[in-house]
């Protein structure tokens, strides 16, 4: 054998040995991907409150996220009118309601003309709840679903939330367990869609002293004197410390879910999940979805519950620190990737602008629907052209239009022209206009929130400052188009801390997580990863 050939063989062996060592180290470290991804969705979190209450925080919660994380300070949803259900679905799927089909917490079922809830499914019984729940209406895959597919089912996916909508949407179709607090009993519950019985770690949560029993004596009071001595709100000044109890009766647990105490229950459940499962125990990336609450107590005006809001943020800061510490302790600080964001909406303040001579009025949806029907009868003859309405959406009678052989496009154009003449109407969007009209940035967000299967045929945009009411559905909502500031924050797993002011949308979270763990993005996700 020649000297040259011998050197070549030695060199090749050296390269192969080095590659084997790299592969072994990568395998031992989980292939360079995080062992656990933690998505933290905070209902109604606002950047202005988040920043204003910084004197109330410790060092390991919000401060850690904001100082050490990659912070996208100006986030928004790529669709109009986000709520808890549609926001959770958008974060999980990386697309808008036009694709994932969750246009809101509820919509009209055209077969029954009654409201249908986003997670209701009569085919699957509840576990520790009378509610029958599944993700059947979620039309596309989630990040968790794709993680299951990529790992051939080995990845563990858990979702924990106060309410069923966010728990199910974040959990997706393939989660190992999805749990939430039942409104009727206060117990942790789930659906037989995910498992025929509750996992043992969830049963442990329900054992012993229940939430119902604890609330008999527990009250919500300021967690610190700092809360009472700090005032951010204009309506502030010093106020008497609050003290809320949760008495037996209807709405008891729904009220508890809007208090600052609920987040401590969520954190306790997440810790039980960490200790009672193999989450993060091997080299396969797992997913933990957690939803917290940062809205107003019992959805009251902030002027009435300003101290409660401050205490909620202070408690949430401690809860986040507790959760991060528990996860880091199990998997190591560099093996967990956290992403935090908000649902992007807030409860509107029930104020009367007219008191201050600000233009206002009341737009009655039932009256508008009745007037529209009278107009269409005058044009096309007798019939119930308007079947029902929900929110500011009108659902037309497709069968009647077909039976009368009416040109539907023409009818929609007449409907739009008529409704635009009513007081309080800023604009009218028909299904035809949304699907085939010219593109503009504004109409793009409205299109993002429209789904042909569940949305109404006509969407009325009521003028800002007005209220829309509906006596039948008991809706009474002020209309406001103010921007709600909130961030997207990534922390851990080698992410470099940085403050980024460029506006970004929440549908980019799912593809970013997918790239981070080296899997494909959800099947309807066309958004570009953030980094």
Secondary structure, 3 states (H helix, E strand, C coil): CCHHHHHHHHHHHHHHHHHHHHHHHHHHCCCCCCCEEEEEEEECCCHHHHHHCHHHCCCCCHHHHHHHCEEECCEECCCCCCCHHHHHHHHHHCCCHHHHCCCCCEEEECCCCEEEECCECCCCCEECCCCCECCCCCCCCCHHHHHHHHCCCCCCEEEEECCHHHHHHHHCCCCCEEEEECCCCCCEEEECCCCCCCCHHHHHHHCCCCHHHHCCCCEEECCCHHHHHCCCCCCCCCCCCCEEECCCCCCHHHHHCCCCCHHHHHHHHHHHHHHHCCCCCCCCCEEEEEEEECCCHHHCCCCCCHHHHHHHHHHHHHHHHHHHHHHHHHHCHHHEEEEEEECCCCCCCCCCHHHHCCCCCEEEHHHHHHHHHHHHHHHHCCCCCEEEEECCEEEECHHHHHHCCCCHHHHHHHHHHHHCCCCCEEEEEEHHHHHHCCCCHHHHHHHHCCCCCCCCCEEEEECCCCEEEECCCCEEEECCCCCCCCCEEEEECCCCCEEECCCEECCHHHHHHHHHCCCCCCCCCCCCCCC
